[in-house]
Amino acid sequence: MDIIAPILLMFGVRLGTAANASLLGNFEIVATTIIAFMIFKEKVSKRLWGAIGLVTYSSGRFEG
């Protein structure tokens, strides 16, 4: 089962543009942090919330 995600990622990157792949790669840290916070009850510092906000803002700003 662990091989499915990288294969799907390769297909997605191949079908998308370089800009979309870059934005998804940058936004991955946001998704991972939010999952860890909500599901695993990880503590998130103010500094990390600030970084998440900046990454989210920049990803949305340059999307299209």
C-alpha positions in Angstrom: 0.0 0.0 0.0 2.9 2.4 0.6 3.8 2.5 -3.1 0.4 3.8 -4.3 0.9 7.4 -3.1 4.2 8.1 -4.9 2.8 6.5 -8.1 -0.3 8.7 -8.0 1.9 11.7 -7.2 4.0 11.0 -10.3 0.9 10.8 -12.5 -0.5 14.0 -11.0 2.8 15.9 -11.5 3.0 14.6 -15.1 -0.5 15.8 -15.9 -0.2 19.2 -14.2 2.0 22.2 -14.8 5.3 22.9 -13.1 3.7 25.8 -11.2 1.0 23.6 -9.9 3.5 20.9 -8.8 5.6 23.6 -7.0 2.6 25.0 -5.2 1.4 21.6 -4.1 4.8 20.7 -2.8 5.0 23.9 -0.8 1.5 23.5 0.5 2.2 19.9 1.7 3.7 21.2 4.9 0.5 23.0 5.7 -1.7 20.0 5.2 0.7 17.8 7.2 0.7 20.2 10.1 -3.0 20.6 10.1 -3.5 16.8 10.1 -1.0 16.4 12.9 -2.8 19.1 14.9 -6.3 17.9 14.4 -5.9 14.1 14.4 -2.8 13.5 16.6 -3.3 16.6 18.9 0.3 17.8 18.2 1.2 21.2 19.7 1.8 23.9 17.1 3.8 26.9 18.0 2.8 30.5 17.1 5.9 30.7 14.9 4.7 27.6 12.9 1.1 29.0 12.6 2.7 32.1 11.2 4.7 30.1 8.7 1.5 28.1 7.8 -0.3 31.4 7.2 2.5 32.7 4.9 2.6 29.5 2.9 -1.2 29.5 2.5 -1.2 33.1 1.5 1.5 32.7 -1.0 0.1 29.5 -2.5 -3.3 31.1 -3.0 -1.9 34.4 -4.2 0.1 32.8 -7.1 -2.3 30.1 -8.0 -3.9 31.7 -11.0 
